[in-house]
């Protein structure tokens, strides 16, 4: 069996999601629907407000930040639903 040549091409990792603009638009729409400020959402997601602002401006985001924002919004929405059920 012949030896395979070693692949010497340099592969660059892509840190940002190419579809982050669409994800961030959905996150922003949900944030507005829930009536949250950027500071509130950033705090709940565990990221800085500046990071969130930069992500919105550039349309790029690390996958972990998108997951954190999505999780924070989902948690806030569930908390509000639970509060409504308790109050009624």
PDB file as gemmi writes it, atoms N, CA and C in Angstrom:
CRYST1    1.000    1.000    1.000  90.00  90.00  90.00 P 1                      
ATOM      1  N   UNK A   1       0.854  -1.168   0.000  1.00  0.00           N  
ATOM      2  CA  UNK A   1       0.000   0.000   0.000  1.00  0.00           C  
ATOM      3  C   UNK A   1       0.903   1.234   0.000  1.00  0.00           C  
ATOM      4  N   UNK A   2       0.684   2.169  -0.928  1.00  0.00           N  
ATOM      5  CA  UNK A   2       1.542   3.354  -0.990  1.00  0.00           C  
ATOM      6  C   UNK A   2       1.273   4.286   0.184  1.00  0.00           C  
ATOM      7  N   UNK A   3       2.317   4.989   0.587  1.00  0.00           N  
ATOM      8  CA  UNK A   3       2.174   5.947   1.683  1.00  0.00           C  
ATOM      9  C   UNK A   3       1.436   7.179   1.190  1.00  0.00           C  
ATOM     10  N   UNK A   4       0.608   7.688   2.050  1.00  0.00           N  
ATOM     11  CA  UNK A   4      -0.110   8.911   1.716  1.00  0.00           C  
ATOM     12  C   UNK A   4       0.752  10.094   2.110  1.00  0.00           C  
ATOM     13  N   UNK A   5       0.698  11.110   1.281  1.00  0.00           N  
ATOM     14  CA  UNK A   5       1.464  12.303   1.600  1.00  0.00           C  
ATOM     15  C   UNK A   5       0.775  13.070   2.719  1.00  0.00           C  
ATOM     16  N   UNK A   6       1.584  13.677   3.529  1.00  0.00           N  
ATOM     17  CA  UNK A   6       1.066  14.437   4.655  1.00  0.00           C  
ATOM     18  C   UNK A   6       0.423  15.733   4.155  1.00  0.00           C  
ATOM     19  N   UNK A   7      -0.755  16.028   4.680  1.00  0.00           N  
ATOM     20  CA  UNK A   7      -1.460  17.254   4.300  1.00  0.00           C  
ATOM     21  C   UNK A   7      -0.829  18.426   5.044  1.00  0.00           C  
ATOM     22  N   UNK A   8      -0.222  19.332   4.298  1.00  0.00           N  
ATOM     23  CA  UNK A   8       0.476  20.451   4.924  1.00  0.00           C  
ATOM     24  C   UNK A   8      -0.281  21.767   4.777  1.00  0.00           C  
ATOM     25  N   UNK A   9      -1.510  21.699   4.310  1.00  0.00           N  
ATOM     26  CA  UNK A   9      -2.275  22.941   4.180  1.00  0.00           C  
ATOM     27  C   UNK A   9      -2.667  23.447   5.561  1.00  0.00           C  
ATOM     28  N   UNK A  10      -2.663  24.744   5.686  1.00  0.00           N  
ATOM     29  CA  UNK A  10      -3.028  25.370   6.960  1.00  0.00           C  
ATOM     30  C   UNK A  10      -4.529  25.623   6.957  1.00  0.00           C  
ATOM     31  N   UNK A  11      -5.165  25.111   7.978  1.00  0.00           N  
ATOM     32  CA  UNK A  11      -6.608  25.324   8.099  1.00  0.00           C  
ATOM     33  C   UNK A  11      -6.841  26.360   9.187  1.00  0.00           C  
ATOM     34  N   UNK A  12      -7.539  27.393   8.827  1.00  0.00           N  
ATOM     35  CA  UNK A  12      -7.849  28.424   9.808  1.00  0.00           C  
ATOM     36  C   UNK A  12      -9.211  28.137  10.413  1.00  0.00           C  
ATOM     37  N   UNK A  13      -9.261  28.224  11.715  1.00  0.00           N  
ATOM     38  CA  UNK A  13     -10.539  28.045  12.393  1.00  0.00           C  
ATOM     39  C   UNK A  13     -11.337  29.321  12.283  1.00  0.00           C  
ATOM     40  N   UNK A  14     -12.616  29.161  12.135  1.00  0.00           N  
ATOM     41  CA  UNK A  14     -13.500  30.315  12.075  1.00  0.00           C  
ATOM     42  C   UNK A  14     -14.174  30.461  13.434  1.00  0.00           C  
ATOM     43  N   UNK A  15     -13.845  31.524  14.110  1.00  0.00           N  
ATOM     44  CA  UNK A  15     -14.343  31.716  15.465  1.00  0.00           C  
ATOM     45  C   UNK A  15     -15.795  32.172  15.479  1.00  0.00           C  
ATOM     46  N   UNK A  16     -16.211  32.838  14.450  1.00  0.00           N  
ATOM     47  CA  UNK A  16     -17.539  33.414  14.445  1.00  0.00           C  
ATOM     48  C   UNK A  16     -18.470  32.625  13.554  1.00  0.00           C  
ATOM     49  N   UNK A  17     -19.712  32.583  13.953  1.00  0.00           N  
ATOM     50  CA  UNK A  17     -20.717  31.894  13.162  1.00  0.00           C  
ATOM     51  C   UNK A  17     -21.085  32.758  11.964  1.00  0.00           C  
ATOM     52  N   UNK A  18     -21.106  32.186  10.780  1.00  0.00           N  
ATOM     53  CA  UNK A  18     -21.486  32.981   9.620  1.00  0.00           C  
ATOM     54  C   UNK A  18     -22.954  33.396   9.642  1.00  0.00           C  
ATOM     55  N   UNK A  19     -23.790  32.636  10.333  1.00  0.00           N  
ATOM     56  CA  UNK A  19     -25.213  32.955  10.397  1.00  0.00           C  
ATOM     57  C   UNK A  19     -25.595  33.665  11.686  1.00  0.00           C  
ATOM     58  N   UNK A  20     -24.643  34.261  12.355  1.00  0.00           N  
ATOM     59  CA  UNK A  20     -24.921  34.902  13.641  1.00  0.00           C  
ATOM     60  C   UNK A  20     -25.839  36.105  13.487  1.00  0.00           C  
ATOM     61  N   UNK A  21     -25.815  36.781  12.355  1.00  0.00           N  
ATOM     62  CA  UNK A  21     -26.674  37.952  12.172  1.00  0.00           C  
ATOM     63  C   UNK A  21     -28.140  37.562  12.285  1.00  0.00           C  
ATOM     64  N   UNK A  22     -28.509  36.447  11.694  1.00  0.00           N  
ATOM     65  CA  UNK A  22     -29.899  35.993  11.772  1.00  0.00           C  
ATOM     66  C   UNK A  22     -30.256  35.594  13.205  1.00  0.00           C  
ATOM     67  N   UNK A  23     -29.346  34.893  13.867  1.00  0.00           N  
ATOM     68  CA  UNK A  23     -29.586  34.489  15.257  1.00  0.00           C  
ATOM     69  C   UNK A  23     -29.713  35.707  16.158  1.00  0.00           C  
ATOM     70  N   UNK A  24     -28.831  36.683  15.961  1.00  0.00           N  
ATOM     71  CA  UNK A  24     -28.867  37.889  16.784  1.00  0.00           C  
ATOM     72  C   UNK A  24     -30.124  38.710  16.515  1.00  0.00           C  
ATOM     73  N   UNK A  25     -30.612  38.694  15.283  1.00  0.00           N  
ATOM     74  CA  UNK A  25     -31.857  39.406  14.968  1.00  0.00           C  
ATOM     75  C   UNK A  25     -33.032  38.758  15.704  1.00  0.00           C  
ATOM     76  N   UNK A  26     -33.061  37.416  15.729  1.00  0.00           N  
ATOM     77  CA  UNK A  26     -34.132  36.722  16.462  1.00  0.00           C  
ATOM     78  C   UNK A  26     -34.038  37.000  17.957  1.00  0.00           C  
ATOM     79  N   UNK A  27     -32.818  37.004  18.480  1.00  0.00           N  
ATOM     80  CA  UNK A  27     -32.609  37.282  19.902  1.00  0.00           C  
ATOM     81  C   UNK A  27     -33.069  38.698  20.224  1.00  0.00           C  
ATOM     82  N   UNK A  28     -32.728  39.660  19.357  1.00  0.00           N  
ATOM     83  CA  UNK A  28     -33.107  41.047  19.597  1.00  0.00           C  
ATOM     84  C   UNK A  28     -34.624  41.232  19.534  1.00  0.00           C  
ATOM     85  N   UNK A  29     -35.277  40.543  18.596  1.00  0.00           N  
ATOM     86  CA  UNK A  29     -36.734  40.633  18.489  1.00  0.00           C  
ATOM     87  C   UNK A  29     -37.398  40.083  19.753  1.00  0.00           C  
ATOM     88  N   UNK A  30     -36.880  38.971  20.252  1.00  0.00           N  
ATOM     89  CA  UNK A  30     -37.450  38.388  21.472  1.00  0.00           C  
ATOM     90  C   UNK A  30     -37.179  39.274  22.678  1.00  0.00           C  
ATOM     91  N   UNK A  31     -36.003  39.886  22.713  1.00  0.00           N  
ATOM     92  CA  UNK A  31     -35.665  40.809  23.804  1.00  0.00           C  
ATOM     93  C   UNK A  31     -36.641  41.968  23.832  1.00  0.00           C  
ATOM     94  N   UNK A  32     -36.930  42.533  22.673  1.00  0.00           N  
ATOM     95  CA  UNK A  32     -37.870  43.650  22.600  1.00  0.00           C  
ATOM     96  C   UNK A  32     -39.275  43.213  22.985  1.00  0.00           C  
ATOM     97  N   UNK A  33     -39.670  42.010  22.545  1.00  0.00           N  
ATOM     98  CA  UNK A  33     -41.001  41.501  22.873  1.00  0.00           C  
ATOM     99  C   UNK A  33     -41.164  41.313  24.385  1.00  0.00           C  
ATOM    100  N   UNK A  34     -40.070  40.917  25.047  1.00  0.00           N  
ATOM    101  CA  UNK A  34     -40.118  40.727  26.499  1.00  0.00           C  
ATOM    102  C   UNK A  34     -39.908  42.030  27.266  1.00  0.00           C  
ATOM    103  N   UNK A  35     -39.516  43.093  26.552  1.00  0.00           N  
ATOM    104  CA  UNK A  35     -39.324  44.387  27.196  1.00  0.00           C  
ATOM    105  C   UNK A  35     -38.054  44.473  28.023  1.00  0.00           C  
ATOM    106  N   UNK A  36     -36.998  43.806  27.580  1.00  0.00           N  
ATOM    107  CA  UNK A  36     -35.732  43.811  28.310  1.00  0.00           C  
ATOM    108  C   UNK A  36     -34.777  44.835  27.726  1.00  0.00           C  
ATOM    109  N   UNK A  37     -33.952  45.397  28.571  1.00  0.00           N  
ATOM    110  CA  UNK A  37     -32.884  46.270  28.091  1.00  0.00           C  
ATOM    111  C   UNK A  37     -31.678  45.417  27.723  1.00  0.00           C  
ATOM    112  N   UNK A  38     -30.762  46.011  26.978  1.00  0.00           N  
ATOM    113  CA  UNK A  38     -29.528  45.296  26.635  1.00  0.00           C  
ATOM    114  C   UNK A  38     -28.752  44.917  27.890  1.00  0.00           C  
ATOM    115  N   UNK A  39     -28.712  45.830  28.851  1.00  0.00           N  
ATOM    116  CA  UNK A  39     -27.981  45.567  30.093  1.00  0.00           C  
ATOM    117  C   UNK A  39     -28.585  44.386  30.850  1.00  0.00           C  
ATOM    118  N   UNK A  40     -29.915  44.329  30.918  1.00  0.00           N  
ATOM    119  CA  UNK A  40     -30.576  43.225  31.613  1.00  0.00           C  
ATOM    120  C   UNK A  40     -30.254  41.885  30.961  1.00  0.00           C  
ATOM    121  N   UNK A  41     -30.368  41.855  29.639  1.00  0.00           N  
ATOM    122  CA  UNK A  41     -30.107  40.606  28.920  1.00  0.00           C  
ATOM    123  C   UNK A  41     -28.651  40.191  29.055  1.00  0.00           C  
ATOM    124  N   UNK A  42     -27.740  41.135  28.912  1.00  0.00           N  
ATOM    125  CA  UNK A  42     -26.314  40.816  29.019  1.00  0.00           C  
ATOM    126  C   UNK A  42     -25.980  40.276  30.404  1.00  0.00           C  
ATOM    127  N   UNK A  43     -26.541  40.884  31.422  1.00  0.00           N  
ATOM    128  CA  UNK A  43     -26.297  40.433  32.794  1.00  0.00           C  
ATOM    129  C   UNK A  43     -26.805  39.014  32.995  1.00  0.00           C  
ATOM    130  N   UNK A  44     -28.011  38.750  32.528  1.00  0.00           N  
ATOM    131  CA  UNK A  44     -28.591  37.415  32.689  1.00  0.00           C  
ATOM    132  C   UNK A  44     -27.829  36.358  31.903  1.00  0.00           C  
ATOM    133  N   UNK A  45     -27.237  36.767  30.765  1.00  0.00           N  
ATOM    134  CA  UNK A  45     -26.494  35.819  29.929  1.00  0.00           C  
ATOM    135  C   UNK A  45     -25.055  35.645  30.401  1.00  0.00           C  
ATOM    136  N   UNK A  46     -24.603  36.522  31.302  1.00  0.00           N  
ATOM    137  CA  UNK A  46     -23.243  36.402  31.816  1.00  0.00           C  
ATOM    138  C   UNK A  46     -22.192  36.980  30.883  1.00  0.00           C  
ATOM    139  N   UNK A  47     -22.594  37.929  30.046  1.00  0.00           N  
ATOM    140  CA  UNK A  47     -21.637  38.601  29.176  1.00  0.00           C  
ATOM    141  C   UNK A  47     -21.745  40.097  29.436  1.00  0.00           C  
ATOM    142  N   UNK A  48     -20.756  40.845  28.981  1.00  0.00           N  
ATOM    143  CA  UNK A  48     -20.799  42.287  29.218  1.00  0.00           C  
ATOM    144  C   UNK A  48     -21.728  42.962  28.207  1.00  0.00           C  
ATOM    145  N   UNK A  49     -22.216  44.112  28.592  1.00  0.00           N  
ATOM    146  CA  UNK A  49     -23.089  44.872  27.702  1.00  0.00           C  
ATOM    147  C   UNK A  49     -22.322  45.289  26.446  1.00  0.00           C  
ATOM    148  N   UNK A  50     -21.054  45.587  26.615  1.00  0.00           N  
ATOM    149  CA  UNK A  50     -20.234  45.972  25.457  1.00  0.00           C  
ATOM    150  C   UNK A  50     -20.095  44.819  24.463  1.00  0.00           C  
ATOM    151  N   UNK A  51     -19.915  43.607  24.977  1.00  0.00           N  
ATOM    152  CA  UNK A  51     -19.829  42.443  24.106  1.00  0.00           C  
ATOM    153  C   UNK A  51     -21.113  42.275  23.311  1.00  0.00           C  
ATOM    154  N   UNK A  52     -22.243  42.423  23.979  1.00  0.00           N  
ATOM    155  CA  UNK A  52     -23.531  42.303  23.303  1.00  0.00           C  
ATOM    156  C   UNK A  52     -23.699  43.390  22.248  1.00  0.00           C  
ATOM    157  N   UNK A  53     -23.315  44.606  22.571  1.00  0.00           N  
ATOM    158  CA  UNK A  53     -23.410  45.706  21.616  1.00  0.00           C  
ATOM    159  C   UNK A  53     -22.509  45.448  20.409  1.00  0.00           C  
ATOM    160  N   UNK A  54     -21.300  44.981  20.644  1.00  0.00           N  
ATOM    161  CA  UNK A  54     -20.383  44.667  19.538  1.00  0.00           C  
ATOM    162  C   UNK A  54     -20.935  43.561  18.651  1.00  0.00           C  
ATOM    163  N   UNK A  55     -21.529  42.549  19.260  1.00  0.00           N  
ATOM    164  CA  UNK A  55     -22.100  41.452  18.482  1.00  0.00           C  
ATOM    165  C   UNK A  55     -23.232  41.958  17.602  1.00  0.00           C  
ATOM    166  N   UNK A  56     -24.089  42.793  18.144  1.00  0.00           N  
ATOM    167  CA  UNK A  56     -25.206  43.337  17.366  1.00  0.00           C  
ATOM    168  C   UNK A  56     -24.704  44.220  16.230  1.00  0.00           C  
ATOM    169  N   UNK A  57     -23.680  45.010  16.505  1.00  0.00           N  
ATOM    170  CA  UNK A  57     -23.143  45.920  15.493  1.00  0.00           C  
ATOM    171  C   UNK A  57     -22.480  45.160  14.350  1.00  0.00           C  
ATOM    172  N   UNK A  58     -21.650  44.166  14.702  1.00  0.00           N  
ATOM    173  CA  UNK A  58     -20.863  43.448  13.707  1.00  0.00           C  
ATOM    174  C   UNK A  58     -21.610  42.292  13.049  1.00  0.00           C  
ATOM    175  N   UNK A  59     -22.657  41.800  13.712  1.00  0.00           N  
ATOM    176  CA  UNK A  59     -23.377  40.646  13.181  1.00  0.00           C  
ATOM    177  C   UNK A  59     -22.603  39.343  13.315  1.00  0.00           C  
ATOM    178  N   UNK A  60     -21.602  39.343  14.194  1.00  0.00           N  
ATOM    179  CA  UNK A  60     -20.786  38.150  14.435  1.00  0.00           C  
ATOM    180  C   UNK A  60     -20.824  37.837  15.921  1.00  0.00           C  
ATOM    181  N   UNK A  61     -20.762  36.552  16.221  1.00  0.00           N  
ATOM    182  CA  UNK A  61     -20.796  36.171  17.633  1.00  0.00           C  
ATOM    183  C   UNK A  61     -20.186  34.797  17.810  1.00  0.00           C  
ATOM    184  N   UNK A  62     -19.606  34.590  18.968  1.00  0.00           N  
ATOM    185  CA  UNK A  62     -19.132  33.258  19.325  1.00  0.00           C  
ATOM    186  C   UNK A  62     -20.357  32.387  19.579  1.00  0.00           C  
ATOM    187  N   UNK A  63     -20.300  31.131  19.213  1.00  0.00           N  
ATOM    188  CA  UNK A  63     -21.444  30.248  19.456  1.00  0.00           C  
ATOM    189  C   UNK A  63     -21.844  30.184  20.927  1.00  0.00           C  
ATOM    190  N   UNK A  64     -20.871  30.242  21.834  1.00  0.00           N  
ATOM    191  CA  UNK A  64     -21.212  30.172  23.267  1.00  0.00           C  
ATOM    192  C   UNK A  64     -22.006  31.394  23.705  1.00  0.00           C  
ATOM    193  N   UNK A  65     -21.754  32.554  23.089  1.00  0.00           N  
ATOM    194  CA  UNK A  65     -22.513  33.751  23.446  1.00  0.00           C  
ATOM    195  C   UNK A  65     -23.941  33.659  22.925  1.00  0.00           C  
ATOM    196  N   UNK A  66     -24.109  33.136  21.717  1.00  0.00           N  
ATOM    197  CA  UNK A  66     -25.459  32.959  21.173  1.00  0.00           C  
ATOM    198  C   UNK A  66     -26.240  31.991  22.048  1.00  0.00           C  
ATOM    199  N   UNK A  67     -25.603  30.893  22.459  1.00  0.00           N  
ATOM    200  CA  UNK A  67     -26.274  29.933  23.346  1.00  0.00           C  
ATOM    201  C   UNK A  67     -26.631  30.569  24.683  1.00  0.00           C  
ATOM    202  N   UNK A  68     -25.720  31.369  25.241  1.00  0.00           N  
ATOM    203  CA  UNK A  68     -25.979  32.003  26.534  1.00  0.00           C  
ATOM    204  C   UNK A  68     -27.144  32.982  26.435  1.00  0.00           C  
ATOM    205  N   UNK A  69     -27.191  33.761  25.367  1.00  0.00           N  
ATOM    206  CA  UNK A  69     -28.284  34.717  25.182  1.00  0.00           C  
ATOM    207  C   UNK A  69     -29.611  33.996  24.995  1.00  0.00           C  
ATOM    208  N   UNK A  70     -29.605  32.943  24.193  1.00  0.00           N  
ATOM    209  CA  UNK A  70     -30.825  32.171  23.968  1.00  0.00           C  
ATOM    210  C   UNK A  70     -31.313  31.540  25.259  1.00  0.00           C  
ATOM    211  N   UNK A  71     -30.396  30.978  26.031  1.00  0.00           N  
ATOM    212  CA  UNK A  71     -30.763  30.359  27.301  1.00  0.00           C  
ATOM    213  C   UNK A  71     -31.322  31.398  28.267  1.00  0.00           C  
ATOM    214  N   UNK A  72     -30.696  32.576  28.321  1.00  0.00           N  
ATOM    215  CA  UNK A  72     -31.169  33.633  29.225  1.00  0.00           C  
ATOM    216  C   UNK A  72     -32.578  34.079  28.849  1.00  0.00           C  
ATOM    217  N   UNK A  73     -32.828  34.267  27.559  1.00  0.00           N  
ATOM    218  CA  UNK A  73     -34.168  34.681  27.122  1.00  0.00           C  
ATOM    219  C   UNK A  73     -35.207  33.610  27.447  1.00  0.00           C  
ATOM    220  N   UNK A  74     -34.847  32.356  27.211  1.00  0.00           N  
ATOM    221  CA  UNK A  74     -35.775  31.269  27.498  1.00  0.00           C  
ATOM    222  C   UNK A  74     -36.075  31.206  28.995  1.00  0.00           C  
ATOM    223  N   UNK A  75     -35.051  31.396  29.814  1.00  0.00           N  
ATOM    224  CA  UNK A  75     -35.233  31.364  31.263  1.00  0.00           C  
ATOM    225  C   UNK A  75     -36.126  32.506  31.733  1.00  0.00           C  
ATOM    226  N   UNK A  76     -35.877  33.701  31.226  1.00  0.00           N  
ATOM    227  CA  UNK A  76     -36.686  34.869  31.601  1.00  0.00           C  
ATOM    228  C   UNK A  76     -38.136  34.653  31.207  1.00  0.00           C  
ATOM    229  N   UNK A  77     -38.340  34.124  30.005  1.00  0.00           N  
ATOM    230  CA  UNK A  77     -39.712  33.888  29.537  1.00  0.00           C  
ATOM    231  C   UNK A  77     -40.420  32.867  30.422  1.00  0.00           C  
ATOM    232  N   UNK A  78     -39.724  31.807  30.793  1.00  0.00           N  
ATOM    233  CA  UNK A  78     -40.332  30.787  31.663  1.00  0.00           C  
ATOM    234  C   UNK A  78     -40.618  31.337  33.049  1.00  0.00           C  
ATOM    235  N   UNK A  79     -39.724  32.170  33.570  1.00  0.00           N  
ATOM    236  CA  UNK A  79     -39.967  32.778  34.879  1.00  0.00           C  
ATOM    237  C   UNK A  79     -41.214  33.650  34.853  1.00  0.00           C  
ATOM    238  N   UNK A  80     -41.368  34.405  33.788  1.00  0.00           N  
ATOM    239  CA  UNK A  80     -42.547  35.278  33.680  1.00  0.00           C  
ATOM    240  C   UNK A  80     -43.822  34.475  33.534  1.00  0.00           C  
ATOM    241  N   UNK A  81     -43.771  33.380  32.770  1.00  0.00           N  
ATOM    242  CA  UNK A  81     -44.940  32.507  32.642  1.00  0.00           C  
ATOM    243  C   UNK A  81     -45.313  31.903  33.988  1.00  0.00           C  
ATOM    244  N   UNK A  82     -44.312  31.499  34.759  1.00  0.00           N  
ATOM    245  CA  UNK A  82     -44.562  30.924  36.072  1.00  0.00           C  
ATOM    246  C   UNK A  82     -45.172  31.962  37.016  1.00  0.00           C  
ATOM    247  N   UNK A  83     -44.653  33.196  36.969  1.00  0.00           N  
ATOM    248  CA  UNK A  83     -45.210  34.250  37.799  1.00  0.00           C  
ATOM    249  C   UNK A  83     -46.661  34.545  37.458  1.00  0.00           C  
ATOM    250  N   UNK A  84     -46.977  34.532  36.176  1.00  0.00           N  
ATOM    251  CA  UNK A  84     -48.362  34.773  35.761  1.00  0.00           C  
ATOM    252  C   UNK A  84     -49.286  33.675  36.262  1.00  0.00           C  
ATOM    253  N   UNK A  85     -48.817  32.434  36.217  1.00  0.00           N  
ATOM    254  CA  UNK A  85     -49.637  31.316  36.682  1.00  0.00           C  
ATOM    255  C   UNK A  85     -49.855  31.401  38.193  1.00  0.00           C  
ATOM    256  N   UNK A  86     -48.860  31.835  38.913  1.00  0.00           N  
ATOM    257  CA  UNK A  86     -48.971  31.936  40.372  1.00  0.00           C  
ATOM    258  C   UNK A  86     -49.922  33.064  40.751  1.00  0.00           C  
ATOM    259  N   UNK A  87     -49.849  34.162  40.017  1.00  0.00           N  
ATOM    260  CA  UNK A  87     -50.680  35.321  40.344  1.00  0.00           C  
ATOM    261  C   UNK A  87     -52.137  35.151  39.934  1.00  0.00           C  
ATOM    262  N   UNK A  88     -52.419  34.224  39.001  1.00  0.00           N  
ATOM    263  CA  UNK A  88     -53.807  34.062  38.578  1.00  0.00           C  
ATOM    264  C   UNK A  88     -54.473  32.907  39.264  1.00  0.00           C  
TER     265      UNK A  88                                                      
END                                                                             
